[in-house]
Amino acid sequence: MLNVERNRSGGQVHLFVRLIHMLPVEHNDPINAKILAISEDKIEGFVREPFAEIARRSDVDVDVVMARITAMLRAGTIRRVRQTLLATNLADGALVAWKVPPDKIDNAFDWMFQRDPFSGHVVLRSTDAVTAGSDYKLWTTLKVPHGFSLRQHAELLAKKVGAEHFRIMPAKGIFTLGVGHVRRKTIEPGSKASEPARMIPVQIVDLSELEWKVLLALKREFRSDEIQATPWAARANEAGISLEEFYRVAEELNARKIIGRFSTFLEHVKPSAGGVRVTRFNALFHWAVPPDREIEAGGEVGRHHILTHCYWREAGPEFKNVNIMAVAHGTDKQLLLCG
């Protein structure tokens, strides 16, 4: 289908011709891979023209960038496009490990994945050996609206799915947070930054009514028809303020370390419509470090490029008091373990 779109910007009319349904939509297409290597997790903070910045850093024409992201989003290769947040009082959240009887675990997975709006990143984990906590095979993230109890909701879920026990593990600090599946396919084992990762404390922030309006407009996922130049203009209108005022508030929120990244999130659990998988393995690693050395240890762990997440979380006696956790994704299990 030939999709012709006109967009007025800066008093000039730009004609975008997008052969949306004829474009390659797999993540490993060479042009898509160039774009995704930047768009997954390299656009840090708030950027006024995120698609133009992706184009500049990937060395791909901005119209091509927007057309390819649109095509991948429509095809399901990209699950969502949105501005991420680092730490706000929008919701209390935590990683939760669930101990569920084997005969109930599949139903528990389905219920949390399909029916609970506050559960995300629902995964079943296995271990190569029996270790502390290895009978906690169902893991989720859990966020509840401000004013609601995280524990009470977890207790409700436990009754619903027949969980015998659960462990709530809120993050105390973030060392690494950025997926970058495409970029990490070419990372060599042991590759790491020259300096330790810096920890971002997880904190509750107070926002004004105007800041809430802008933040809520910022965080909403982009539809495929919103992938265009000056994407924040419609969000400013949604918030009822001028574009310049929207920029001012967003940049102040960014300076306060509330804004995360502008990201395209790949579908990395299921294969694409063409049967291509982004990743096959998702490994969670734990370390128990002495009290008062969590920041030092997290900085050393978090500097390794293969990791997509690295947090300080207190796992408690169920897991022999591990407190540094990291996640890595890959298609080769042995290479992942060597990373």
C-alpha positions as CSV (number, residue, x, y, z in Angstrom):
1,M,0.0,0.0,0.0
2,L,1.3,3.5,-0.9
3,N,0.7,5.7,2.2
4,V,1.2,9.4,1.4
5,E,1.3,11.7,4.4
6,R,1.7,15.5,4.5
7,N,3.2,17.1,7.6
8,R,3.5,20.8,8.1
9,S,6.5,21.9,10.1
10,G,8.2,25.3,10.3
11,G,6.0,26.7,7.6
12,Q,7.1,24.2,5.0
13,V,5.2,21.2,3.7
14,H,7.1,18.0,3.7
15,L,5.8,15.0,1.7
16,F,6.5,11.6,3.2
17,V,6.0,8.7,0.9
18,R,5.9,5.5,2.9
19,L,5.6,2.1,1.4
20,I,4.7,0.8,4.8
21,H,3.5,-2.7,3.8
22,M,6.4,-3.3,1.5
23,L,9.2,-2.4,3.9
24,P,11.3,-5.1,5.7
25,V,10.1,-5.5,9.3
26,E,12.5,-8.0,10.8
27,H,14.9,-6.7,13.4
28,N,17.9,-8.2,11.6
29,D,17.3,-6.3,8.3
30,P,20.5,-4.2,7.9
31,I,18.8,-0.8,7.9
32,N,16.4,-1.8,10.7
33,A,19.4,-3.1,12.7
34,K,21.2,0.3,12.3
35,I,18.2,2.1,13.5
36,L,17.4,-0.3,16.4
37,A,21.0,-0.2,17.6
38,I,20.3,3.4,18.5
39,S,16.6,3.6,19.1
40,E,16.4,0.7,21.6
41,D,18.3,2.4,24.4
42,K,20.7,5.1,23.2
43,I,18.4,8.1,23.3
44,E,18.9,9.2,26.9
45,G,16.6,11.7,28.6
46,F,14.2,14.0,26.9
47,V,14.9,15.0,23.3
48,R,12.8,17.5,21.4
49,E,13.1,15.6,18.1
50,P,13.8,12.0,19.0
51,F,13.4,10.5,15.5
52,A,15.7,13.1,14.1
53,E,18.2,12.2,16.8
54,I,17.9,8.5,16.0
55,A,18.5,9.4,12.3
56,R,21.6,11.5,13.1
57,R,23.2,8.8,15.3
58,S,22.3,5.9,13.1
59,D,23.3,7.7,9.9
60,V,19.9,6.8,8.3
61,D,17.7,9.5,6.7
62,V,15.0,10.7,9.2
63,D,12.1,9.8,6.8
64,V,13.5,6.3,6.5
65,V,13.8,6.1,10.3
66,M,10.2,7.1,10.8
67,A,8.9,4.8,8.1
68,R,10.9,1.8,9.3
69,I,9.8,2.3,13.0
70,T,6.2,2.7,11.9
71,A,6.4,-0.5,9.8
72,M,8.0,-2.5,12.6
73,L,5.5,-1.2,15.1
74,R,2.5,-2.2,12.9
75,A,4.0,-5.6,12.3
76,G,4.6,-6.3,16.0
77,T,8.4,-6.5,15.7
78,I,8.5,-3.4,17.9
79,R,6.1,-3.8,20.8
80,R,5.9,-0.2,21.8
81,V,7.5,3.2,21.4
82,R,7.6,5.5,24.4
83,Q,9.4,7.8,26.7
84,T,10.5,5.9,29.8
85,L,10.7,7.3,33.3
86,L,13.3,6.6,36.0
87,A,11.7,7.3,39.3
88,T,8.4,9.0,40.1
89,N,5.6,8.6,42.5
90,L,3.3,7.5,39.7
91,A,3.4,4.0,41.1
92,D,5.0,1.9,43.8
93,G,6.8,-1.0,42.1
94,A,9.0,-4.0,42.8
95,L,10.3,-7.3,41.4
96,V,8.3,-10.2,42.9
97,A,9.3,-13.8,43.1
98,W,6.4,-16.3,43.5
99,K,6.5,-19.8,44.9
100,V,3.7,-21.7,43.2
101,P,2.9,-25.4,43.2
102,P,4.0,-27.1,39.9
103,D,0.4,-28.1,39.0
104,K,-0.7,-24.4,39.3
105,I,2.2,-22.5,37.8
106,D,1.0,-22.4,34.2
107,N,-2.4,-21.1,35.2
108,A,-0.7,-18.6,37.5
109,F,1.5,-17.4,34.6
110,D,-1.5,-17.0,32.3
111,W,-3.6,-15.2,34.9
112,M,-0.9,-12.6,35.7
113,F,0.1,-12.2,32.1
114,Q,-3.4,-11.8,30.7
115,R,-5.6,-10.5,33.5
116,D,-3.7,-8.5,36.0
117,P,-3.2,-4.9,34.8
118,F,-0.5,-4.2,37.4
119,S,1.8,-7.2,36.6
120,G,4.4,-6.9,33.9
121,H,7.5,-8.8,32.7
122,V,5.9,-12.1,33.7
123,V,8.5,-14.9,33.2
124,L,9.1,-18.5,34.3
125,R,12.6,-19.1,35.5
126,S,14.6,-22.4,35.9
127,T,17.9,-23.1,37.5
128,D,20.7,-25.5,36.4
129,A,21.0,-26.7,40.0
130,V,18.9,-26.6,43.2
131,T,19.9,-23.4,44.9
132,A,18.3,-21.1,47.5
133,G,15.1,-19.8,46.0
134,S,15.1,-22.1,43.0
135,D,11.5,-23.2,43.9
136,Y,10.4,-19.6,43.2
137,K,9.9,-20.1,39.5
138,L,7.4,-17.4,38.6
139,W,8.8,-13.9,38.5
140,T,7.0,-10.6,37.7
141,T,7.3,-6.9,38.1
142,L,4.4,-5.3,40.0
143,K,3.3,-1.7,40.1
144,V,0.2,-0.3,41.8
145,P,-1.2,3.3,41.6
146,H,-0.1,5.8,44.2
147,G,-2.0,5.3,47.4
148,F,-2.5,1.6,46.9
149,S,-0.7,-1.1,48.8
150,L,1.8,-3.2,46.9
151,R,1.8,-5.9,49.5
152,Q,-2.1,-6.1,49.7
153,H,-2.2,-6.5,45.9
154,A,0.4,-9.2,46.0
155,E,-1.6,-11.0,48.7
156,L,-4.7,-10.8,46.5
157,L,-2.7,-12.2,43.6
158,A,-1.3,-15.1,45.7
159,K,-4.9,-16.1,46.6
160,K,-6.0,-15.9,43.0
161,V,-3.2,-18.1,41.6
162,G,-2.6,-20.4,44.6
163,A,0.9,-19.1,45.4
164,E,2.4,-20.6,48.6
165,H,4.6,-17.6,49.2
166,F,6.0,-14.5,47.5
167,R,9.0,-12.1,48.0
168,I,8.7,-8.4,47.2
169,M,12.0,-6.8,46.2
170,P,11.8,-3.1,45.5
171,A,14.8,-1.5,43.8
172,K,17.0,0.6,46.0
173,G,19.3,1.6,43.2
174,I,19.7,1.3,39.4
175,F,23.1,0.7,37.8
176,T,22.1,-0.4,34.3
177,L,18.8,-0.1,32.6
178,G,18.6,-0.3,28.8
179,V,17.7,-3.3,26.6
180,G,19.6,-2.9,23.3
181,H,19.0,-6.4,22.0
182,V,20.3,-5.7,18.5
183,R,23.4,-3.8,19.7
184,R,24.3,-6.5,22.2
185,K,24.4,-9.2,19.5
186,T,27.9,-8.1,18.5
187,I,29.3,-7.6,22.1
188,E,32.3,-9.7,22.9
189,P,32.3,-11.7,26.2
190,G,33.8,-9.6,29.0
191,S,33.3,-6.3,27.3
192,K,32.9,-3.5,29.9
193,A,33.0,0.2,30.4
194,S,36.2,1.9,31.4
195,E,34.6,3.1,34.7
196,P,32.2,1.5,37.1
197,A,28.5,2.1,36.6
198,R,27.0,5.0,38.6
199,M,24.0,4.2,40.7
200,I,20.8,6.1,40.3
201,P,18.9,6.1,43.6
202,V,15.3,5.1,43.4
203,Q,13.3,7.9,45.0
204,I,9.8,9.3,45.4
205,V,9.4,12.7,43.8
206,D,6.7,15.4,44.3
207,L,5.2,16.9,41.2
208,S,3.1,19.9,40.5
209,E,-0.2,19.7,38.7
210,L,1.5,21.0,35.5
211,E,4.3,18.5,35.8
212,W,1.9,15.7,36.2
213,K,0.1,16.8,33.0
214,V,3.3,16.8,31.1
215,L,4.6,13.6,32.6
216,L,1.4,11.7,31.8
217,A,1.5,13.0,28.2
218,L,5.2,12.1,27.9
219,K,4.8,8.5,29.1
220,R,1.9,7.4,26.9
221,E,2.9,5.0,24.2
222,F,3.1,6.2,20.6
223,R,0.6,4.8,18.1
224,S,2.0,4.1,14.6
225,D,0.3,7.2,13.2
226,E,2.2,9.3,15.8
227,I,5.6,8.4,14.5
228,Q,6.3,11.8,12.9
229,A,8.4,14.9,13.1
230,T,7.9,17.1,16.2
231,P,6.0,14.3,18.0
232,W,5.6,16.3,21.2
233,A,3.3,18.9,19.6
234,A,0.3,16.7,19.9
235,R,1.2,15.8,23.5
236,A,1.5,19.5,24.4
237,N,-1.9,20.1,22.9
238,E,-3.2,17.1,25.0
239,A,-1.7,18.7,28.1
240,G,-3.4,22.0,27.2
241,I,-0.2,24.0,27.0
242,S,2.1,25.5,24.3
243,L,4.8,23.4,22.8
244,E,7.5,25.7,24.3
245,E,6.0,25.3,27.7
246,F,5.9,21.5,27.3
247,Y,9.5,21.5,26.3
248,R,10.4,23.7,29.3
249,V,8.7,21.4,31.8
250,A,10.0,18.2,30.2
251,E,13.5,19.5,30.3
252,E,13.2,20.4,34.0
253,L,11.9,16.9,34.7
254,N,14.9,15.6,32.8
255,A,17.3,17.7,34.9
256,R,15.7,16.2,38.0
257,K,16.6,12.6,36.7
258,I,12.9,11.7,36.4
259,I,13.0,11.0,32.6
260,G,14.6,7.8,31.4
261,R,15.1,7.1,27.7
262,F,13.1,7.5,24.5
263,S,13.0,3.9,23.4
264,T,11.6,1.4,20.9
265,F,10.9,-1.9,22.6
266,L,11.3,-5.0,20.5
267,E,9.1,-8.1,21.0
268,H,11.7,-10.4,22.5
269,V,9.5,-13.1,24.0
270,K,7.7,-14.4,20.9
271,P,9.0,-14.9,17.4
272,S,8.0,-12.3,14.8
273,A,5.4,-13.0,12.2
274,G,8.2,-14.3,10.0
275,G,9.4,-16.7,12.7
276,V,12.5,-14.7,13.6
277,R,13.5,-14.5,17.3
278,V,15.3,-11.5,18.9
279,T,16.5,-13.5,21.8
280,R,16.1,-17.1,23.2
281,F,17.6,-16.8,26.7
282,N,16.9,-14.5,29.6
283,A,19.2,-15.0,32.5
284,L,18.9,-13.5,36.0
285,F,22.1,-13.4,38.1
286,H,22.3,-12.8,41.8
287,W,25.2,-11.8,44.1
288,A,25.3,-11.5,47.9
289,V,27.7,-8.7,48.9
290,P,28.5,-7.5,52.4
291,P,26.5,-4.6,53.7
292,D,27.9,-1.1,52.8
293,R,29.5,-2.5,49.6
294,E,26.3,-2.7,47.5
295,I,27.2,0.5,45.5
296,E,30.8,-0.7,44.9
297,A,29.7,-4.1,43.8
298,G,26.8,-2.9,41.7
299,G,29.1,-0.5,39.9
300,E,31.5,-3.3,39.0
301,V,28.7,-5.6,37.8
302,G,26.8,-2.9,36.0
303,R,29.7,-1.8,33.9
304,H,29.5,-5.0,31.7
305,H,28.0,-4.2,28.4
306,I,26.1,-7.5,28.0
307,L,23.7,-6.7,30.9
308,T,20.4,-5.1,30.2
309,H,19.5,-4.5,33.8
310,C,21.4,-4.2,37.1
311,Y,19.8,-3.3,40.4
312,W,20.3,-3.2,44.1
313,R,17.5,-5.3,45.6
314,E,17.3,-7.0,48.9
315,A,16.1,-10.6,48.3
316,G,16.0,-11.7,51.9
317,P,16.6,-15.1,53.5
318,E,14.7,-17.0,50.9
319,F,17.5,-16.3,48.5
320,K,20.4,-16.2,51.1
321,N,20.3,-12.5,51.2
322,V,21.5,-11.7,47.7
323,N,21.3,-8.0,47.0
324,I,22.8,-7.3,43.5
325,M,20.8,-8.6,40.6
326,A,21.4,-8.4,36.9
327,V,19.7,-9.6,33.7
328,A,21.2,-10.5,30.3
329,H,19.5,-11.6,27.1
330,G,20.9,-13.6,24.2
331,T,20.4,-16.2,21.6
332,D,23.5,-18.3,22.6
333,K,23.3,-19.7,26.1
334,Q,27.0,-20.4,26.5
335,L,28.0,-17.1,25.1
336,L,25.5,-15.4,27.5
337,L,27.0,-17.2,30.5
338,C,30.5,-16.2,29.4
339,G,29.5,-12.5,29.1
